[in-house]
Amino acid sequence: MAAVLDGELRGVYENRRTTVASFLREWLATRKPVLAPNTYAGYKACVERDLIPAFGRYRLLDLRPKHIDDWVTAQLEAKRGRVTVYRAVATLRNALNAAVRSWRLRYNPAKHSVPPKPRAAERTCWTPDQAATFLRHGAEQYADQLTDLFEVMLGTGMRRGEILALHWSDVHLMDRKLYVRWTLAAIDNGKIHLGEPKTEASRAWISLSPRVMAALHRQAAIQMNAHPDGRLEGLVFGRPGGTPLRPQWVLDQLRKRTAELGLPRIGLHDLRHTAASIMIAEDIPVAVVSKTLRHSTIAVTINLYGHLLKDSADEAVTALASSLDRADASVASPADPVTGRRFGQAA
């Protein structure tokens, strides 16, 4: 009764029976309907693997910043990955923020315990020569479905999940365009899930170059010949039975072919970064690059690829200096109000 009356007075309804473990599982259940399946799977793995073993035994009201700080210190001393530790504590902070918002906690003990976010490692990108060598090797040595898949990825900058979920109903060959409507993710020990793209901006039309058109035409011809009615339906790139290709298998094949050529080792998402770096190297305006990659804002593009824009920055400051030099020369030599000529200028 005293606890209930205190809760009425303070507006915070604290339940001493609630443990951190039970609260985190309850929080996960409330988040599941609004999260993408792969995002939810990441949260769940973090909660079950790290947070509950570390803090689950505490009552929610007894969790203190020192408990969290000590765990972070122990994990880092054990050489645990900084990104993993950061994500674990950030997830805990998000969950406890929900407890504060619902008046179940007076403060968030993890508020100041999240370690600094590690800087993302700079991704490896191929040069145009390396990308062209890889594509030619695929065409000459394999000439298979993956050869065309890699051609489309490099030629459009599509994400891995988007290319694996691409349906023929969203490919408009006559208009030289395709529409990104779905994305594919592997979660729960490899279980395949088809869902909506990463952001609202990701659902958009993509223009197709002649190279990409040729790759899609090759796949269309193969599938139309294999279909008894000569129709195009289902996935553009899939297994013979129509099921999606597994992302890990596609990655394994990429690395196998890369190793055959001795090219820098990259991942599937690095093909998207390679496409972006080539566009920037060809002086395509960053706004156009951002639109082509379907980033939510141009700031995202600049944050990801700003280090590749140094030549554009050089051109910008050079143009600025030239403009100031011209203006300075004009000020130093004012014009005659009658003739319009600069003083000292020959007639």
PyMOL commands that set and color helices and strands:
alter all, ss='L'
color gray80, all
select helices_A, chain A and resi 2-10+20-34+37-55+60-62+65-77+82-101+128-141+145-156+160-164+168-170+200-202+210-226+247-261+268-281+286-293+298-332
alter helices_A, ss='H'
color red, helices_A
select strands_A, chain A and resi 171-172+177-179+183-187+191-195+205-207
alter strands_A, ss='S'
color yellow, strands_A
deselect
rebuild
show_as cartoon
